[in-house]
Amino acid sequence: MNLKKYIILVVVATLSNITFSQEGLPVYVDYLTDNYYLIHPSMAGAANCDKLRLTGRQQWFGQDDAPQLQTLSLNGRFGDSQSGYGVILFNDKNGFHSQTGAYLTYAHHLLFSRNEVDLNQLSFGLSAGFIQYKLDETTFLSEGFDPIIAGIEQSSAEFNIDFGFSYNFLDYYAHATVKNVLNNSGINNNIQVSSNLRRYLLSAGGVFGKLGSEWSFEPSVMFQYRDATAESTIDINAKAYKKTEFGKLWGGISYRRSLDGAEFLNGTGVSSQKLQYITPLIGVDYKNFVFAYTYSYQSNSIVFNSGGFHQITLGLNFNCRREAYDCNCPYVN
């Protein structure tokens, strides 16, 4: 096997730390654009307002069949109750593989403080969804017959669930979620590909700012672990917020690093590299509207393409029912 093939293998192995062809809704950094509900079902209805979010993500402009993802999510409260709802629709395409899905979420929020001014809330959430996996093999047989290639568009519909909890206390928060609890065979049930897509997510952070200041700052971390392959990654994030007359300006940066490496031949010996992503982000809350842009750049020495991920988020906050909490908690207020 030549060096070029080894390079392709290490790129694929490295990218496998953040995405998988049939894992359900992928885990990127969408949550940092005021969208924690995308990865933690317990955040459905946790905020002061109902939230509608639309995201579009594109990787490697100029490359045919490059990875792309679109999501539409809505979450809020059932009236004045302590129960929340959520809906997620998504379309994920990566080369010949694609998946579309829909999740419905129920969450319940236990308020431990005496009123809704001081935030002390424990939340539980459960999402259930259907995912349709597709593999387009119609162009695979251009060079002759292959007994393991059907030459058709294969598809399979699967059911899965996510569950987790969140704890919001004043300016601090913590989340824990188990995604893809059930095994899904997808379209690879006849190939030696694990059907265990279970993934564990842990998030924690806080918002700091002087009393009366227009500025506040939010450090946070997220750890994720894939059960089948024992792969893990960590996100280290920093955001800043500035209050304005029309709403809020905010921006930040995220650094994602794999804790596991991929080995490859470099021509003289065996080398390894670990996935590294740097993601700057910027956004604005204009009254009840949210606009955000993120760009993810892979900083490894061997990559498939020098281009990165571009993502745009559009949002609307509506049906704000309760008095704002007395805290620096932008994901809840």
Buried (B, 14 or more C-beta within 10 A) or exposed (E): EEEEEBBBBBBEBBBBBBBBBBBBBBBBBBBBBBBBBBBBBBBBBBBBBBBBBBBBBBBBEEEEEBBBBBBBBBBBBEEEEBEBBBBBBBBBBBEBBBBBBBBBBBBBBEBEBEEBEBBBBBBBBBBBBEBBBBBBBEEBEEEEEEEEEEEEEBBBEBEBBBBBBBBBBBBBBBBBBBBBBEBBEBBBEEEEBEBEBBBBBBBBBBBEBEEEEEEBBBBBEBBBBBBBEEBBBBBEBBBBBEBEEEBBBBBBBBBBBBBBBBEBBBEEEEBEBBBBBBBEBBBBBEEEEBBBBBBBBBEBEBBBEEBBBBBBBBBBBEEBEBEBBBBBBBBBB
